[in-house]
Amino acid sequence: MSVSQNGDRSEVLLAIQDYFGCGTLRPDRSDLTLKWETRRLSSILSVVIPHFRDYPLQSGKRRDFELFAEICERMARGEHRSPDGLRAIVRMAGDMNPSATRGYTPERILRDLASR
């Protein structure tokens, strides 16, 4: 999970980091922004997801968040460790942010998984 801002707005990201009590700040060289991110599943499950369930997003990102939360909950249950569970998670992730540019399409990932 991440939030990006122009580098001159780092105080916003520091406030987010302080609010959630987790995550790190790092430069994102791909678009020259500064990014707050947390990758620790336990922090996402215990802090970030409950926040956005209490204060739902009011945009199209709400659907993406719900898919993200479901994926995280499935991973916490270990479902990504089975072939069927991993395929389901890949499909869900592919439904998120459909306008995004991806390094690997869900179709390619699923095809590569099938060939193993």
N, C-alpha and C positions, 0 to 999 in steps of 0.2 A: 504494500500500500504506500502511495507516495503523493506528495503535493509539491508542485513547482511554482517558483516565483522568480522574477528577475532578481539578480544579485543585490540590487540596491533596496530590496524589500526583505532582507533577511530577518528583520525583527518579527515579521508575520510568521515565518517558519520557526523561529525560536519560541514564539508564543505557543504555537501548535505543539512543539516538542515538550514544552513545559506543561501544557494542559494535559496531554496524554501520558507524560512521564515515561516515554519510551521513544525509540527511534534515533536516527542520526541525521545530520546535515551533510550534504556532499555536493560538489559541483557536478552538473550534468553537461558534459562536453558536447553532447549531440545537439543541444539547442542553446547552450551558453546560459542556462538558468542555474539556480540553486534549488536543491531538492531536499525535503524532509521525507524520510522513508523509514518504515519499519518492516522487517521481513520475518521477525520472530513470530511463529504461529501462536505461541502462548500469549503474546502481547496483543496480537490481532483479535484473538478469541476473547480475551478477558477485558480488554480496554476499548479497542476501536469498534468492533462490531456492536457491543452493548450501547456505545454512544450513539451510533447511527440508527440503532433500533429505537432508542429513546427520542432522538431528534432526526426523523427521516429526511432524506434529501428531497428537495422539491423540484427536481428536474428529471430529465431522462436518465440521468446517472443512477436514479433509485433502482431501476431494474438491474443494472449492472452490479450495483452493490448487493442486491439480494442473491444474485448468482455467485458473486465473490464470497459472500458469507456462507452459502451452501457448500461451495467448494472447500472452504476452510474447515467447516464442520465435518465434511466427509474425510478430509485428510486427517483430522484429529482422531477419527474413528479408524484410521488406517486403511481406508478403502482404496487409496492410491497404490497400495502394495499388491493388489490383485489386478490381473489383466482387464477384467470386466469393469472394475472400479475405476481404473486409470482411463479406460476408454470413455466412460461416462463423464469423468471430470474434464477430459479433453474436449468433448462435445459441448459441455456447459461453458467452458472458457471460450470456445469459439463463438458462442452466442453473445459474449460480452463485447461492447464497443465495436460494432460491426464496421465502422469507418476507419478503424486503426490499420496502420501498416504493420504487418507481422513478418518476422523473419522466417517462420514456418507456419504454414496453414494447418488448421485442424485436420484437414483431409490428408495432408502429407504425413502428419504425426501418426494418424490412425493407420495409414498404409504402412508406414515403417514399423509400427507395433505389430501389425498383422504378419509381417514377414519374419518376425523373430520366432 
